[in-house]
Amino acid sequence: MSDNSKPYAAILKQIYDKQGKMVALDFLTSTGLAHPTIPLEEQPERFKEFDNSYCMESGKLLKVEAEVKDVWNVSGAWLSYTTVDVGGRKADTQCDVFIMSNHHQDTIAVIQGEDLRHAKERNHTRRKATFNKVNGQRTQNELFLALPLNYVKFFHKFEDGWKRIKPDGQLVKD
């Protein structure tokens, strides 16, 4: 059975690519987790491997992939689903961390790249029909990696910075 994924849509990349990268940059740098090794605008596009690289305090290179999930229209919480569904093509990512932002770009889901790569063998997948409101593309049986919420860390940007939250929006106590 094929993955039946939507074809590449340049307009979606134009709309959401830079936004997703900027949210990831803000989260990683403002929390002190990492900083760009090279300014984002100077980093070459890698498409399938990962989006950008950052340097962690330890000196380790952190490979990051980021995107905006436009249908995630809730601010400060997850959509109440029991999984976070990510396009099946992400099973081949080479990123260390995947950062998905909501439509408002103030709430993110952070998933380890290793969990994306192992989702199929853990049977964390589902197939569903999709419709993209921007370009009108439809699929009938598209493969998604359906990661249970225990594989995902959620963060919300408050006035005083990014803080970890539970899927329902409650703050996680340190």
N, C-alpha and C positions, 0 to 999 in steps of 0.2 A: 504494500500500500504506500503510495507516495505521500510526502508531507503536504502537498497541495498548498504551499505557502503563496502569499500574495507576491506578485512580481515587484521588483525594486521600483520605488516611486520617488523620483528626484524631488518633486514638490514637497513631499513629507520630510525629506532630509533637509531641505531649505528651511522649512518651518520649525522643525523640532531639534535638529542636530546641535546647533549652537546653543540653544536654550538648555538642553540636557547637559552639555559639557560645562556650561557656566554654573549651573546648580551644583554639579559634582565638584567643580573647582572651589566654589564658595564653601561647600560642606567640608571638603578635605583640608583646605587651608585655614579656615576660621576655627576649626576644631583642633588644628595642629597635628592632624594625622599625617599629612603629606603636603608637599609643595611641588609645582611643576619643575621638571628637570630642564625643560626648554619651554619658552612661552608657547601657549596653546596654538596661537596663529602660525607658529613656525614648525609645528609638529606635522609630519606627513600623515596623510589619511591612510589608515590601514584596513578600513572596511570590515572584513570578517574577523580579524585577529583580536583587536581591541581598539579603543578610540584614542586614548592619551596615556602618557606615562608620567608618573610623579615620583619624587624621591621621598622616602620615609626618613625619619630621624636616624634610624639605624643605618641608613645608606642603601638599604634594599630598594630596588626599583619596583614600584607598584603600577601594574597595568590595569587601567580602568576603562570600562565601557559604560556609557550613560545614554539614557533616552528619556523622553517625556511620554508618559502614558496619558494621552488626551482624554480618554474615557474615565480616568480616575479624577472625577470632578469634586471630590470631597476634600476639604481643607482640614488638616490636623488629625486625620484618622484614615484607616483603610476602608475599603468599600463593603465590609462585613462578609465577604466571601471567606471560605475556609482555606483557600489557596491564593497564591499570587501567580497568575498565568503569564508566562514569558514565551515569545515566539520560539518554535522548535529549532530554528536555525541557531539559536544561542547555545545549543548543546555542543557546538564546535568552537565556542569562543576560547580564546587564549588569555582572557583577562583574569586578574586576581580578584577583582571585585566588580560587581555590576550594580549601578545606581539608577534606579527608576524614579523619576519625579512625577508628581501629580500635575494636573492641568495648571494649577495655580503656582506651581514651582515653589511651594513652601513646605511640602511634606515629601519624604523620600522613603523608598524601600531599598535596603542594602542587602545584597545576596553575594555570597562567596562564589567566585568563578568555578571552583571545584564542585559545588553543589549543582550548578547548571550542567557541568560536564557529566555528572553521574546521575542526573535525574531520570534518564531513560532506563538505566539498569535498576534503579530503585522503583521503577514503575510509577514515577511521578509524572504522568503524561495524561493528556486528554485531547480529544479531537472535537472541534466545534465549527459551526458556520460563522463567518465574520463578514462585516460590512464596514468599509472605510468611508466615512462621510466626506472626506476631503477630495478623494479621487474616484469614488464610486466603485472601487474594486470589491468583488465578492469572492468568498471561498465557501466551499461546502463541507470540507473535511480537513481543515487546517490543524496541524500538529502544534500543541502547546506543551511546554514544560509547566506542570502544575505543582508548584512548590508549596508544601504545607507551611503554615505560618511559623513553625518552630525553626525553619531554615532562613527566616527573614528578620532583619532588624529594621524597625521603623524610627524615623526621626522627623521632628517638626521644627521649623524655624520660628522661634519666639523673638520678642524684641531684644532679648539679651543673648541670642544665639541659638544654635541647633541643640535640641535636647531629645534624648531617646524617649519614645512613647510606646505604649502597647497598641495593638491594632485598633482598639476602640478609642484611642486618643488620650488615655490616661498616662500621666508621666510615669516612667520607670524610676523607682527609687534606687539611688546608688548604694 
